[in-house]
Amino acid sequence: MPGQAQDVIERFWQIQDGGDYTKLVDLFAEDAVVEDVVWGTRRGRDEIMAFMTTMVKEMGERKIHFTIDEICGDDHSCWSRWTMHSPAGTRGGCGIYKVADGKLTYYRDYSDPSEPEEPGA
């Protein structure tokens, strides 16, 4: 049965679908940690806000958006499977999340490796 963590992550993806990542910050606890394989680790809401501000700019310029494929969670943890869409194609990934008292306390993304270029391409 879905729990509080899944509810929070479903809201996370509804907000993210709008493209303004800064609106996600209210979902995070004051001492939350975000680990991103490309952008590094951010600790606390101030650093997370700076990161989300960067994401708005970078994703817009690169014409990248994400769609959610699956979310599953209980009251304390959740995972998602998502697809990144860009002019170069798509790439899959997943996120893991921890939630306490209705706020995200930990978030980490993992993404599939990019497709290798074909020889001679």
C-alpha positions in Angstrom: 0.0 0.0 0.0 1.4 3.4 -0.9 2.4 5.6 2.0 3.5 9.1 2.9 6.8 8.9 1.1 5.1 7.9 -2.1 2.6 10.7 -1.7 5.5 13.2 -1.3 7.3 11.9 -4.4 4.1 11.9 -6.5 3.8 15.6 -5.6 7.5 16.1 -6.4 6.9 14.8 -9.9 3.7 16.8 -10.4 5.7 19.9 -9.6 8.7 18.9 -11.6 6.5 18.4 -14.7 5.8 22.1 -14.6 9.5 22.8 -15.3 10.1 25.2 -12.3 12.4 23.1 -10.1 12.6 25.9 -7.5 9.0 25.0 -6.5 10.3 21.6 -5.3 12.3 23.1 -2.4 9.3 23.4 -0.1 9.1 19.6 -0.2 12.6 19.3 1.4 13.5 19.2 5.1 15.8 22.0 6.3 18.7 19.5 6.6 17.9 17.5 3.5 20.7 16.0 1.3 20.4 15.8 -2.5 23.0 13.8 -4.4 23.2 14.1 -8.1 25.6 12.1 -10.3 26.3 15.1 -12.5 25.9 18.1 -10.3 27.2 16.8 -6.9 25.9 16.9 -3.4 23.8 19.7 -1.9 23.1 19.9 1.8 20.3 22.0 3.3 17.5 24.0 1.7 19.7 26.9 0.7 22.0 24.8 -1.3 19.1 22.8 -2.7 17.5 26.0 -3.8 20.7 27.1 -5.6 20.8 23.7 -7.3 17.2 23.8 -8.4 17.7 27.3 -9.8 20.6 26.0 -11.8 18.4 23.1 -13.0 15.7 25.5 -14.3 18.3 27.3 -16.4 20.3 24.2 -17.6 17.3 22.0 -18.4 15.6 24.9 -20.3 18.7 25.7 -22.3 19.4 22.1 -23.1 15.7 21.4 -23.9 15.7 18.5 -21.4 12.6 17.3 -19.6 11.8 14.2 -17.6 8.8 11.9 -17.4 7.9 9.6 -14.6 7.5 5.9 -15.5 6.8 4.4 -12.1 6.8 5.4 -8.4 6.7 3.0 -5.5 7.0 3.7 -1.8 5.9 3.3 1.8 5.8 5.8 4.7 9.6 6.3 4.9 11.2 5.5 1.5 10.4 5.6 -2.2 11.9 4.9 -5.5 11.0 6.1 -9.0 11.9 5.1 -12.5 12.0 8.0 -15.0 13.0 8.9 -18.5 15.1 11.9 -19.5 14.1 13.4 -22.9 16.5 15.6 -24.9 17.2 16.6 -28.5 19.8 13.8 -28.5 17.3 11.1 -27.5 16.2 9.5 -24.2 17.9 8.0 -21.2 16.4 6.1 -18.3 17.2 6.5 -14.7 15.9 6.1 -11.2 15.7 8.1 -8.0 15.7 7.0 -4.4 14.1 9.1 -1.7 13.8 9.1 2.1 10.9 11.0 3.8 10.3 11.9 7.4 7.4 14.0 8.8 6.2 14.6 5.2 9.5 16.2 4.0 12.2 14.8 1.8 15.3 14.2 3.8 17.4 12.4 1.1 17.3 12.2 -2.7 19.7 10.6 -5.1 19.4 10.0 -8.8 21.0 7.4 -10.9 21.0 7.4 -14.7 21.7 4.9 -17.4 25.0 5.5 -19.3 24.7 7.4 -22.5 24.7 5.3 -25.7 28.2 4.9 -27.2 28.7 6.6 -30.5 28.8 4.3 -33.5 32.2 3.9 -35.1 32.5 6.2 -38.1 29.5 8.3 -37.0 
